[in-house]
Amino acid sequence: MDKEAPLIVGIGGTMRPGSTSEMALAAALKMAREMGARTQILSGAALLMDAYEPGATARSEKAGQLVAALRQADGVLISSPSYHGSISGMLKNAIDYTEDMRADERPYLDGRAVGCIVCADGAQAMGSTLFTLRSIIHALRGWPTPYAAALNSAAKPFGPAGEIKDENVEKQLQMMVSQVVGFAQREHTAGGLSLQH
């Protein structure tokens, strides 16, 4: 893969291997590679870390890897299950570690397009979870893509090998990923755009 290609970092999933949110994230990152991007995934156990403590002077290896990946990212994909109308606690805790990026030249998720994937057993929880995720991205100065993927886990949209079985799911992911990669390619070529400049 071309090292000059933009890097898209995907975070999300659950502790259950093969969850809908994890398979959706993997499928989206595959699409990003097909569009010419480099990718990195951090999901499941890779996001299981100590509760974020702002004043701590040391970080775990997992937390360090997450922050390092996000610092290098030109674009981000976040995939969350909907737990009780919101994102998972594990994912929120991982996202809280972006506070370690507050003094960076590109603080938090500034200058990065962020694509949202929400997976829920039914439509009712999707809206509130997506709203929460986009609100978090705004607070971190990221650019949520205009289009997001809201997937009904109860419909079992992925096969056992992670293949997409639902044409509508594929279209949702394609549209969202194309917006993230397109934005990342423009920013990467331009050398980055920060609200700090």
Buried (B, 14 or more C-beta within 10 A) or exposed (E): EEEEBBBBBBBBBBEEEBBBBBBBBBBBBBBBBEBEBBBBBBBBEBBEBEEBEEEEEEBEEBBBBBBEBBBEBBBBBBBBBBBEBBBBEBBBBBBBBBBBBEEBEBBBBBBBBBBBBBBBBEEEBBBBBBBBBBEBBEEBBBBBBEBBBBBBBEBEBBEEEEEBEBEEBBEBBBBBBBBBBBBBBEBBEEEBBBEEE
